[in-house]
Amino acid sequence: MSTPSICPRCEQDWLHRYRFKSDGAVFSLCTECDSFWWPQAGTDIANALFLDDVVAARLGEEGNPWTTRVWADVIEAMPDEG
């Protein structure tokens, strides 16, 4: 079982594992500040992205990707390891 990490950007929540529904790509997400990390990048602050930016890029959109959808349309939480 992996030990949860506190978000290095906001230090207000744990990093949670999520995946994109479209292709199963896994990432870490702080649901407090929407900071996003790909697994291969590590969770240093310098490697942090924002969920909105990543989702918009994956959908080929600019701006707010949530005007016509909600998180559950695009991503889902990974089951806890254990």
DSSP file (Angstrom, degrees, kcal/mol; ACC not computed):
  #  RESIDUE AA STRUCTURE BP1 BP2  ACC     N-H-->O    O-->H-N    N-H-->O    O-->H-N    TCO  KAPPA ALPHA  PHI   PSI    X-CA   Y-CA   Z-CA
    1    1 A M              0   0    0      0, 0.0     2,-0.2     0, 0.0    81,-0.1   0.000 360.0 360.0 360.0 130.3    0.0    0.0    0.0
    2    2 A S        -     0   0    0      1,-0.1    79,-0.1     0, 0.0     0, 0.0  -0.557 360.0-117.3 -83.0 148.0    1.4    3.4   -0.9
    3    3 A T        -     0   0    0     -2,-0.2    -1,-0.1     1,-0.1     0, 0.0  -0.704  32.1-116.6 -83.8 128.3    1.5    6.2    1.6
    4    4 A P        -     0   0    0      0, 0.0     2,-0.4     0, 0.0    12,-0.1  -0.314  27.7-140.8 -63.3 148.3   -0.6    9.2    0.6
    5    5 A S        -     0   0    0     10,-0.4    10,-3.2     0, 0.0     2,-0.2  -0.867  11.9-120.2-111.0 144.9    1.3   12.4    0.1
    6    6 A I  B     -A   14   0A   0     -2,-0.4     8,-0.3     8,-0.3    24,-0.0  -0.575  45.1 -92.5 -77.1 146.6    0.1   15.9    1.1
    7    7 A C     >  -     0   0    0      6,-3.0     4,-1.4    -2,-0.2     6,-0.1  -0.425  30.8-153.8 -61.7 122.7   -0.2   18.3   -1.8
    8    8 A P  T  4 S+     0   0    0      0, 0.0    -1,-0.2     0, 0.0    37,-0.1   0.701  89.7  53.0 -73.0 -16.9    3.1   20.1   -2.1
    9    9 A R  T  4 S+     0   0    0     35,-0.1    -2,-0.0     1,-0.1    36,-0.0   0.944 130.3   6.8 -83.5 -50.9    1.4   23.1   -3.8
   10   10 A C  T  4 S-     0   0    0      3,-0.1    -1,-0.1    25,-0.0    -4,-0.0   0.682  77.4-147.6-106.4 -21.3   -1.3   24.0   -1.2
   11   11 A E  S  < S+     0   0    0     -4,-1.4     3,-0.1     2,-0.2    -5,-0.0   0.772  71.3 105.4  56.4  29.2   -0.6   21.6    1.7
   12   12 A Q  S    S+     0   0    0      1,-0.2     2,-0.3     2,-0.0    -1,-0.1   0.544  78.5  18.0-112.5 -12.4   -4.3   21.5    2.3
   13   13 A D  S    S-     0   0    0     -6,-0.1    -6,-3.0     3,-0.0     2,-0.2  -0.945  79.8 -95.1-152.1 167.7   -5.3   18.0    1.0
   14   14 A W  B     -A    6   0A   0     -2,-0.3    17,-0.5    -8,-0.3     2,-0.4  -0.507  41.9-105.9 -82.5 156.0   -3.8   14.7    0.1
   15   15 A L  E     -B   30   0B   0    -10,-3.2   -10,-0.4    -2,-0.2     2,-0.3  -0.725  39.8-160.0 -79.9 132.9   -2.9   13.7   -3.4
   16   16 A H  E     -B   29   0B   0     13,-2.9    13,-2.6    -2,-0.4     2,-0.5  -0.869  16.4-118.9-115.8 147.8   -5.5   11.3   -4.8
   17   17 A R  E     +B   28   0B   0     -2,-0.3    61,-2.9    11,-0.2     2,-0.3  -0.753  40.0 166.4 -89.4 129.9   -5.1    8.9   -7.8
   18   18 A Y  E     -BC  27  77B   0      9,-2.7     9,-2.4    -2,-0.5     2,-0.3  -0.811  18.2-153.4-129.5 170.6   -7.4    9.5  -10.7
   19   19 A R  E     -BC  26  76B   0     57,-2.1    57,-2.2    -2,-0.3     2,-0.4  -0.990  25.1-107.9-145.1 153.9   -7.7    8.3  -14.3
   20   20 A F  E  >  - C   0  75B   0      5,-2.1     4,-2.3    -2,-0.3     3,-0.3  -0.655  21.9-143.2 -78.0 134.5   -9.2    9.7  -17.5
   21   21 A K  T  4 S+     0   0    0     53,-2.8    -1,-0.1    -2,-0.4    54,-0.1   0.821  94.7  62.4 -66.8 -31.2  -12.2    7.7  -18.5
   22   22 A S  T  4 S-     0   0    0     52,-0.5    -1,-0.2     1,-0.2    53,-0.1   0.869 129.8  -2.9 -66.2 -38.7  -11.3    8.0  -22.2
   23   23 A D  T  4 S-     0   0    0     -3,-0.3    -2,-0.2     2,-0.1    -1,-0.2   0.399  91.1-111.7-138.8   1.5   -8.1    6.1  -22.0
   24   24 A G     <  +     0   0    0     -4,-2.3     2,-0.2     1,-0.2    -3,-0.1   0.563  53.1 166.0  78.2   7.6   -7.3    5.1  -18.4
   25   25 A A        -     0   0    0     -5,-0.1    -5,-2.1    -6,-0.1     2,-0.2  -0.408  28.4-139.7 -61.7 126.6   -4.3    7.4  -18.1
   26   26 A V  E     +B   19   0B   0     -7,-0.2     2,-0.3    -2,-0.2    -7,-0.2  -0.619  30.1 159.5 -93.7 146.4   -3.5    7.7  -14.4
   27   27 A F  E     -B   18   0B   0     -9,-2.4    -9,-2.7    -2,-0.2     2,-0.4  -0.960  37.4-109.5-153.9 167.7   -2.5   10.9  -12.6
   28   28 A S  E     -BD  17  37B   0      9,-2.8     9,-2.3    -2,-0.3     2,-0.4  -0.854  35.1-174.6-104.2 143.4   -2.3   12.4   -9.1
   29   29 A L  E     -BD  16  36B   0    -13,-2.6   -13,-2.9    -2,-0.4     2,-0.7  -0.999  25.6-146.2-141.9 136.1   -4.7   15.2   -8.2
   30   30 A C  E  >  -B   15   0B   0      5,-2.3     4,-1.8    -2,-0.4     5,-0.4  -0.922  13.4-161.2 -95.6 116.5   -5.2   17.5   -5.3
   31   31 A T  T  4 S+     0   0    0     -2,-0.7    -1,-0.1   -17,-0.5   -16,-0.1   0.550  85.4  60.8 -78.4  -5.6   -8.9   18.1   -5.1
   32   32 A E  T  4 S+     0   0    0    -18,-0.2    -1,-0.2     3,-0.1    -2,-0.0   0.912 125.1  11.3 -81.7 -48.8   -8.4   21.2   -2.9
   33   33 A C  T  4 S-     0   0    0      2,-0.1    -2,-0.2    -3,-0.0    -1,-0.1   0.386  97.0-121.1-113.7   2.3   -6.3   23.3   -5.4
   34   34 A D     <  +     0   0    0     -4,-1.8    17,-2.7     1,-0.2     2,-0.2   0.729  52.1 163.2  63.3  24.7   -6.8   21.2   -8.6
   35   35 A S  E     - E   0  50B   0     -5,-0.4    -5,-2.3    15,-0.2     2,-0.4  -0.562  20.5-158.3 -74.5 142.2   -3.1   20.6   -9.0
   36   36 A F  E     -DE  29  49B   0     13,-2.6    13,-2.7    -2,-0.2     2,-0.4  -0.952  13.7-175.6-130.5 136.9   -2.3   17.8  -11.3
   37   37 A W  E     -D   28   0B   0     -9,-2.3    -9,-2.8    -2,-0.4    11,-0.1  -0.997  21.2-137.8-135.9 131.5    0.8   15.5  -11.8
   38   38 A W    >>  -     0   0    0     -2,-0.4     3,-1.4     9,-0.3     4,-0.7  -0.642  31.0-119.9 -75.6 144.8    1.6   12.9  -14.3
   39   39 A P  G >4 S+     0   0    0      0, 0.0     3,-0.9     0, 0.0    -1,-0.1   0.864 111.1  53.5 -57.2 -39.4    3.2    9.8  -12.6
   40   40 A Q  G 34 S+     0   0    0      1,-0.2    -2,-0.0     2,-0.1    -3,-0.0   0.659 103.4  58.8 -72.5 -14.3    6.4   10.0  -14.6
   41   41 A A  G <4 S-     0   0    0     -3,-1.4     3,-0.4     1,-0.2    -1,-0.2   0.653  99.9-135.3 -88.3 -16.6    6.9   13.7  -13.7
   42   42 A G    <<  -     0   0    0     -3,-0.9    -4,-0.2    -4,-0.7    -1,-0.2  -0.091  27.2 -82.7  77.3 171.7    7.0   13.3   -9.9
   43   43 A T  S    S+     0   0    0     -6,-0.1    -1,-0.2    -4,-0.1     2,-0.1  -0.067  74.4 136.4-110.1  33.0    5.2   15.5   -7.5
   44   44 A D    >   -     0   0    0     -3,-0.4     3,-1.5     1,-0.1     4,-0.4  -0.500  65.8-117.7 -70.9 150.1    7.6   18.5   -7.2
   45   45 A I  G >  S+     0   0    0      1,-0.3     3,-1.6     2,-0.2    -1,-0.1   0.872 114.6  61.9 -56.8 -37.4    5.8   21.9   -7.3
   46   46 A A  G 3  S+     0   0    0      1,-0.3    -1,-0.3    -3,-0.0    -3,-0.0   0.740 103.9  49.3 -62.6 -22.4    7.8   22.7  -10.5
   47   47 A N  G <  S+     0   0    0     -3,-1.5    -9,-0.3    -6,-0.1    -1,-0.3   0.428  85.7 119.4 -95.4  -0.5    6.1   19.7  -12.2
   48   48 A A    <   -     0   0    0     -3,-1.6     2,-0.2    -4,-0.4   -11,-0.2  -0.406  37.7-178.6 -72.3 140.3    2.6   20.7  -11.2
   49   49 A L  E     -E   36   0B   0    -13,-2.7   -13,-2.6    -2,-0.1     2,-0.4  -0.671  30.0-107.2-118.2 178.0   -0.1   21.4  -13.8
   50   50 A F  E >>  -E   35   0B   0    -15,-0.2     4,-2.0    -2,-0.2     3,-0.5  -0.946  18.9-131.1-111.9 137.6   -3.7   22.5  -13.3
   51   51 A L  H 3> S+     0   0    0    -17,-2.7     4,-2.9    -2,-0.4     5,-0.3   0.880 106.1  55.6 -51.0 -46.3   -6.5   20.0  -14.0
   52   52 A D  H 3> S+     0   0    0      1,-0.2     4,-2.5   -18,-0.2    -1,-0.2   0.902 108.5  48.1 -57.0 -42.7   -8.4   22.5  -16.1
   53   53 A D  H <> S+     0   0    0     -3,-0.5     4,-2.1     2,-0.2    -1,-0.2   0.908 113.7  46.1 -65.8 -42.5   -5.4   23.1  -18.4
   54   54 A V  H  X S+     0   0    0     -4,-2.0     4,-2.5     2,-0.2    -2,-0.2   0.930 114.4  47.1 -67.2 -45.3   -4.8   19.4  -18.9
   55   55 A V  H  X S+     0   0    0     -4,-2.9     4,-2.0     2,-0.2    -2,-0.2   0.931 112.0  50.2 -63.1 -45.5   -8.4   18.5  -19.5
   56   56 A A  H  X>S+     0   0    0     -4,-2.5     5,-3.2    -5,-0.3     4,-0.5   0.920 112.3  47.7 -59.2 -43.8   -8.8   21.4  -22.0
   57   57 A A  H ><5S+     0   0    0     -4,-2.1     3,-0.9     1,-0.2    -1,-0.2   0.912 111.0  50.5 -63.9 -42.9   -5.7   20.3  -23.9
   58   58 A R  H 3<5S+     0   0    0     -4,-2.5    -1,-0.2     1,-0.3    -2,-0.2   0.825 114.3  44.9 -64.8 -30.6   -6.8   16.7  -24.0
   59   59 A L  H 3<5S-     0   0    0     -4,-2.0    -1,-0.3    -5,-0.2    -2,-0.2   0.473 113.9-117.8 -91.2  -2.7  -10.2   17.7  -25.3
   60   60 A G  T <<5S+     0   0    0     -3,-0.9     2,-0.3    -4,-0.5    -3,-0.2   0.835  72.2 127.2  70.7  32.7   -8.7   20.2  -27.9
   61   61 A E      < -     0   0    0     -5,-3.2     2,-0.4    -6,-0.2    -1,-0.3  -0.749  52.8-136.3-117.5 164.0  -10.4   23.2  -26.3
   62   62 A E        +     0   0    0     -2,-0.3     2,-0.1     2,-0.1    -9,-0.0  -0.919  67.1   3.7-115.4 148.6   -9.2   26.5  -24.9
   63   63 A G  S    S+     0   0    0     -2,-0.4    -7,-0.1     2,-0.0    -2,-0.1  -0.456 115.1   6.7  83.5-153.8  -10.4   28.0  -21.7
   64   64 A N    >   -     0   0    0      1,-0.2     3,-0.8    -2,-0.1    -2,-0.1  -0.533  53.1-168.6 -73.7 113.7  -12.7   26.4  -19.1
   65   65 A P  T 3  S+     0   0    0      0, 0.0     3,-0.4     0, 0.0    -1,-0.2   0.518  77.9  71.1 -78.8  -2.3  -13.5   22.8  -20.0
   66   66 A W  T 3   +     0   0    0      1,-0.2     5,-0.1     2,-0.1    -2,-0.1   0.230  63.4  97.7-101.4  13.9  -16.3   22.6  -17.5
   67   67 A T  S <  S+     0   0    0     -3,-0.8    -1,-0.2     1,-0.2     3,-0.0   0.826 103.6  18.1 -71.0 -29.1  -18.9   24.8  -19.1
   68   68 A T  S    S+     0   0    0     -3,-0.4     2,-0.3     2,-0.0    -1,-0.2   0.269 128.3  41.2-123.9  10.4  -20.7   21.8  -20.6
   69   69 A R        -     0   0    0     -4,-0.1     2,-0.3     3,-0.0     3,-0.0  -0.948  63.5-136.3-150.0 167.3  -19.4   18.9  -18.4
   70   70 A V    >>  -     0   0    0     -2,-0.3     3,-2.0    -3,-0.0     4,-0.6  -0.790  41.0 -95.4-121.2 167.5  -18.5   17.9  -14.9
   71   71 A W  H >> S+     0   0    0      1,-0.3     4,-3.3    -2,-0.3     3,-2.0   0.883 121.3  61.9 -49.7 -44.1  -15.5   16.0  -13.5
   72   72 A A  H 34 S+     0   0    0      1,-0.3    -1,-0.3     2,-0.2    -3,-0.0   0.687  97.0  60.0 -62.8 -17.4  -17.4   12.7  -13.6
   73   73 A D  H <4 S+     0   0    0     -3,-2.0    -1,-0.3     1,-0.1    -2,-0.2   0.764 122.4  19.7 -74.4 -25.1  -17.8   13.1  -17.3
   74   74 A V  H << S+     0   0    0     -3,-2.0   -53,-2.8    -4,-0.6   -52,-0.5   0.765 123.5  29.5-117.4 -39.9  -14.0   13.1  -17.8
   75   75 A I  E  <  -C   20   0B   0     -4,-3.3     2,-0.3   -55,-0.2    -1,-0.2  -0.840  53.1-164.3-128.5 161.5  -12.2   11.6  -14.8
   76   76 A E  E     -C   19   0B   0    -57,-2.2   -57,-2.1    -2,-0.3     2,-0.1  -0.996  29.7-105.2-144.7 148.2  -12.8    9.0  -12.1
   77   77 A A  E     -C   18   0B   0     -2,-0.3   -59,-0.3   -59,-0.2     3,-0.1  -0.421  35.4-122.8 -68.7 143.4  -11.1    8.3   -8.8
   78   78 A M        -     0   0    0    -61,-2.9   -61,-0.2    -2,-0.1     3,-0.1  -0.621  34.4 -99.2 -82.2 146.5   -8.9    5.2   -8.7
   79   79 A P        -     0   0    0      0, 0.0    -1,-0.1     0, 0.0   -62,-0.0  -0.342  47.6 -94.2 -62.0 148.2   -9.8    2.6   -6.1
   80   80 A D        -     0   0    0      1,-0.1     2,-0.3    -3,-0.1    -3,-0.0  -0.354  38.4-124.6 -60.9 140.8   -7.7    2.7   -2.9
   81   81 A E              0   0    0      1,-0.2    -1,-0.1   -79,-0.1    -3,-0.0  -0.611 360.0 360.0 -82.6 149.2   -4.7    0.4   -3.0
   82   82 A G              0   0    0     -2,-0.3    -1,-0.2   -81,-0.1    -2,-0.0   0.444 360.0 360.0 167.6 360.0   -4.5   -2.0   -0.2
